[in-house]
Amino acid sequence: MPINKLLLVIFFFSIALLVSLFLVYKAYRRNRIFEQFFSALLLDPYQLETFPIDVNQVRVNISGQKTVVFFGDSRAAHWPFPEIEGNYLFLNRGIEAQSSVLAAGRWAYHVAPLQPDVLVIQVGVNDLRLVAEYPARRETIVENSKANIQQIVSDSVELGTRVILTTVFPLGRPPFDRRGGGAAESVATAVDEVNAYLSSLASEKVIVLNTGSILAGDNGQVRPEYSDDYLHINEAGYKALNQELARILSEPKPLD
């Protein structure tokens, strides 16, 4: 074999080896992250220590101040506070990777002590994305998601809190391993079903903010300019949501 061809073969094999090693390292890191996350959940399954009770009970009592709490999963945790005139105290009690059952389980620890005037809820996608992994359990996953979110809403209303229930954000463009086979479609359909139920919870004390009407394009997915990844939106997406949220908060009725 000519020397030039031999060098070329060695070069391509070296590149392939480096790519393989990189992918193996990424898989190892991902497994370690999941292992650490799982181990932490064994010690604190509802992640109550994320907002310890003594810290969570702190509330600034200023005359006329309205306390607004964001609650739910990473989508809630990443939600920046809206820029709005008025006497508001904004607090965030979102936690990364939480399902609706975990959020419902920690509501009494992370929300109730604050006695918020308004609770902004965004949760459910971490349940519903598992429909693709466990298709045989689809109905159970969907129904449990509805029940858990409804429990958070009813407990909040009973507390005397006004609820801004945001529908589960639409999904972004699915990653490569979710394309084909109907996996992404099954999750999107589950999200739509839960959102239809959430819309039915609207009442005098519960305002439903339809996030899909703000974030989604004609194909039902998050508009590219608002998308960060398959499950998350970017700063521009939150800015668009905050325009509607600020409008709702500025209306007298929700905060009477």
FENUR-V322029 format. One record per pair of residues at least 24 apart in sequence whose ideal C-beta (glycine too) atoms are under 6 Angstrom apart, sorted by sequence separation. I is the first residue (numbers start at 1). GAP is how many residues later the second one is. If there is no record, write none. Layout:
i=I gap=GAP
i=I gap=GAP
This chain:
i=65 gap=24
i=69 gap=24
i=70 gap=24
i=100 gap=24
i=73 gap=25
i=168 gap=26
i=214 gap=26
i=99 gap=27
i=100 gap=27
i=168 gap=27
i=214 gap=27
i=99 gap=28
i=167 gap=28
i=60 gap=29
i=72 gap=31
i=167 gap=31
i=165 gap=33
i=119 gap=37
i=71 gap=40
i=165 gap=41
i=207 gap=41
i=51 gap=42
i=119 gap=42
i=169 gap=42
i=170 gap=42
i=125 gap=43
i=162 gap=43
i=163 gap=43
i=164 gap=43
i=165 gap=43
i=166 gap=43
i=167 gap=43
i=104 gap=44
i=118 gap=44
i=119 gap=44
i=120 gap=44
i=121 gap=44
i=122 gap=44
i=124 gap=44
i=167 gap=44
i=50 gap=45
i=69 gap=45
i=100 gap=45
i=107 gap=45
i=116 gap=45
i=164 gap=45
i=166 gap=45
i=170 gap=45
i=76 gap=46
i=170 gap=46
i=69 gap=47
i=75 gap=47
i=101 gap=47
i=104 gap=47
i=207 gap=47
i=47 gap=48
i=71 gap=48
i=100 gap=48
i=104 gap=48
i=107 gap=48
i=142 gap=48
i=146 gap=48
i=153 gap=48
i=157 gap=48
i=67 gap=49
i=72 gap=49
i=100 gap=49
i=145 gap=49
i=172 gap=49
i=67 gap=50
i=68 gap=50
i=69 gap=50
i=70 gap=50
i=71 gap=50
i=72 gap=50
i=73 gap=50
i=172 gap=50
i=66 gap=51
i=72 gap=51
i=132 gap=51
i=142 gap=51
i=146 gap=51
i=170 gap=52
i=73 gap=53
i=56 gap=54
i=132 gap=54
i=59 gap=55
i=131 gap=55
i=132 gap=55
i=172 gap=55
i=175 gap=55
i=46 gap=56
i=57 gap=56
i=131 gap=56
i=174 gap=56
i=56 gap=57
i=172 gap=57
i=48 gap=58
i=129 gap=58
i=172 gap=58
i=46 gap=59
i=51 gap=59
i=128 gap=59
i=131 gap=59
i=46 gap=60
i=48 gap=61
i=128 gap=62
i=128 gap=63
i=124 gap=70
i=162 gap=92
i=75 gap=94
i=125 gap=106
i=80 gap=158
i=79 gap=159
i=82 gap=160
i=84 gap=162
i=82 gap=163
i=82 gap=164
i=84 gap=165
i=66 gap=189
